[in-house]
Amino acid sequence: MDPAPGAPVSPPSSPPPIGRSAPVAAAPVPLGPGSVRLIRHGRLPLGLLFQLEQLQQLFDAHSFWAQKRTRGALMRMLLGSATVVSAWRNGRLVGIGRATSDGVFRAVLWDVVVAAELQGQGLGRRIVQALLSSPAVSAAERVYLMTTNSSGFYARLGFTEHHGQRLLVLYRRR
Ligand SMILES: CC(C)(COP(=O)(O)OP(=O)(O)OC[C@H]1O[C@@H](n2cnc3c(N)ncnc32)[C@H](O)[C@@H]1OP(=O)(O)O)[C@@H](O)C(=O)NCCC(=O)NCCS
């Protein structure tokens, strides 16, 4: 649940391994002063559900497609994802990525975002690799994603552009 407005929320100086969430790497990622810790969350990403304001701020500040998402919608988004990977630095959420998957045939990566001041240091790669190696995504025979201007980044991770099919979208008013 989203904490009540004004309720004290203690930022995870080391994010809690709650539920089936687990640190991805034994050692923190060395990125300048301080360090970045990756958490791969299971179906119930409690550590993030209590940090929806931070998630909202990360999307608002560092993405162009995921701005102005409400906390309620973000909560449903997290609960509807098969895997979520979060990156933390000194208690601050500095990176995110998530995936949906049927666990056999198809998985899709969504919303990979790294805070601007940490971009270009390998954190995005670590987040995508953690998503790809999660059980729900590694079991899928194909992994899809859509990107507007980061295809070069995903190409570095083994993704190839596919020209044989067309992307169709049903837009809905919200
Ligand atoms: C795209 C994004 C997630 C990449 O994360 P990052 O931490 O900066 O990337 P990394 O440092 O891990 O880069 C990994 C590799 O990809 C390359 N790369 C990173 N961004 C790239 C881009 N936009 N185009 C081409 N190559 C890119 C890096 O040079 C690096 O190459 P290397 O293998 O030679 O070392 C990050 O820039 C970001 O959050 N951007 C804003 C939000 C966004 O557009 N997300 C993508 C949504 S689909």
The ligand as an SDF file (V2000), in Angstrom:
LIG
                    3D

 48 50  0  0  0  0  0  0  0  0999 V2000
   19.4050    4.6040  -22.0210 C   0  0  0  0  0  0  0  0  0  0  0  0
   19.9870    4.4690  -20.6140 C   0  0  0  0  0  0  0  0  0  0  0  0
   19.1080    3.5600  -19.7720 C   0  0  0  0  0  0  0  0  0  0  0  0
   21.3840    3.8720  -20.7110 C   0  0  0  0  0  0  0  0  0  0  0  0
   21.9050    3.6980  -19.3950 O   0  0  0  0  0  0  0  0  0  0  0  0
   23.4380    4.0490  -19.0970 P   0  0  0  0  0  0  0  0  0  0  0  0
   23.7390    3.6720  -17.6950 O   0  0  0  0  0  0  0  0  0  0  0  0
   23.6930    5.4400  -19.4810 O   0  0  0  0  0  0  0  0  0  0  0  0
   24.1680    3.0860  -20.1270 O   0  0  0  0  0  0  0  0  0  0  0  0
   25.5340    2.2630  -19.9020 P   0  0  0  0  0  0  0  0  0  0  0  0
   26.5500    3.1720  -19.3150 O   0  0  0  0  0  0  0  0  0  0  0  0
   25.2450    1.0230  -19.1560 O   0  0  0  0  0  0  0  0  0  0  0  0
   25.9170    1.9480  -21.4010 O   0  0  0  0  0  0  0  0  0  0  0  0
   26.1580    0.6320  -21.8850 C   0  0  0  0  0  0  0  0  0  0  0  0
   26.6930    0.7610  -23.2920 C   0  0  0  0  0  0  0  0  0  0  0  0
   25.6930    1.3590  -24.1290 O   0  0  0  0  0  0  0  0  0  0  0  0
   26.2150    2.5640  -24.7130 C   0  0  0  0  0  0  0  0  0  0  0  0
   25.0990    3.5200  -24.7310 N   0  0  0  0  0  0  0  0  0  0  0  0
   24.4540    4.0580  -23.6810 C   0  0  0  0  0  0  0  0  0  0  0  0
   23.4580    4.8550  -24.0960 N   0  0  0  0  0  0  0  0  0  0  0  0
   23.4840    4.8180  -25.4570 C   0  0  0  0  0  0  0  0  0  0  0  0
   22.7030    5.4330  -26.4570 C   0  0  0  0  0  0  0  0  0  0  0  0
   21.6490    6.2510  -26.1690 N   0  0  0  0  0  0  0  0  0  0  0  0
   23.0050    5.1790  -27.7530 N   0  0  0  0  0  0  0  0  0  0  0  0
   24.0420    4.3530  -28.0670 C   0  0  0  0  0  0  0  0  0  0  0  0
   24.8180    3.7290  -27.1460 N   0  0  0  0  0  0  0  0  0  0  0  0
   24.5340    3.9670  -25.8570 C   0  0  0  0  0  0  0  0  0  0  0  0
   27.3390    2.9930  -23.8070 C   0  0  0  0  0  0  0  0  0  0  0  0
   28.2840    3.7860  -24.4910 O   0  0  0  0  0  0  0  0  0  0  0  0
   27.9120    1.6630  -23.3840 C   0  0  0  0  0  0  0  0  0  0  0  0
   28.7210    1.1590  -24.4310 O   0  0  0  0  0  0  0  0  0  0  0  0
   29.9610    0.1450  -24.1810 P   0  0  0  0  0  0  0  0  0  0  0  0
   29.3740   -1.2280  -24.2950 O   0  0  0  0  0  0  0  0  0  0  0  0
   30.8890    0.4440  -25.2990 O   0  0  0  0  0  0  0  0  0  0  0  0
   30.5350    0.4270  -22.8390 O   0  0  0  0  0  0  0  0  0  0  0  0
   20.1320    5.8550  -19.9290 C   0  0  0  0  0  0  0  0  0  0  0  0
   20.8970    6.6850  -20.7440 O   0  0  0  0  0  0  0  0  0  0  0  0
   18.7950    6.5260  -19.6300 C   0  0  0  0  0  0  0  0  0  0  0  0
   18.1820    6.2860  -18.6100 O   0  0  0  0  0  0  0  0  0  0  0  0
   18.3470    7.4240  -20.5520 N   0  0  0  0  0  0  0  0  0  0  0  0
   17.1070    8.1620  -20.3290 C   0  0  0  0  0  0  0  0  0  0  0  0
   15.9010    7.2710  -20.3400 C   0  0  0  0  0  0  0  0  0  0  0  0
   15.8230    6.4110  -21.6020 C   0  0  0  0  0  0  0  0  0  0  0  0
   15.8350    6.9330  -22.7110 O   0  0  0  0  0  0  0  0  0  0  0  0
   15.7190    5.0720  -21.3980 N   0  0  0  0  0  0  0  0  0  0  0  0
   15.5880    4.1090  -22.4800 C   0  0  0  0  0  0  0  0  0  0  0  0
   14.1630    3.7080  -22.5910 C   0  0  0  0  0  0  0  0  0  0  0  0
   13.8620    2.5410  -23.9090 S   0  0  0  0  0  0  0  0  0  0  0  0
  1  2  1  0
  2  3  1  0
  2  4  1  0
  2 36  1  0
  4  5  1  0
  5  6  1  0
  6  7  2  0
  6  8  1  0
  6  9  1  0
  9 10  1  0
 10 11  2  0
 10 12  1  0
 10 13  1  0
 13 14  1  0
 14 15  1  0
 15 16  1  0
 15 30  1  0
 16 17  1  0
 17 18  1  0
 17 28  1  0
 18 19  1  0
 18 27  1  0
 19 20  2  0
 20 21  1  0
 21 22  1  0
 21 27  2  0
 22 23  1  0
 22 24  2  0
 24 25  1  0
 25 26  2  0
 26 27  1  0
 28 29  1  0
 28 30  1  0
 30 31  1  0
 31 32  1  0
 32 33  2  0
 32 34  1  0
 32 35  1  0
 36 37  1  0
 36 38  1  0
 38 39  2  0
 38 40  1  0
 40 41  1  0
 41 42  1  0
 42 43  1  0
 43 44  2  0
 43 45  1  0
 45 46  1  0
 46 47  1  0
 47 48  1  0
M  END
$$$$
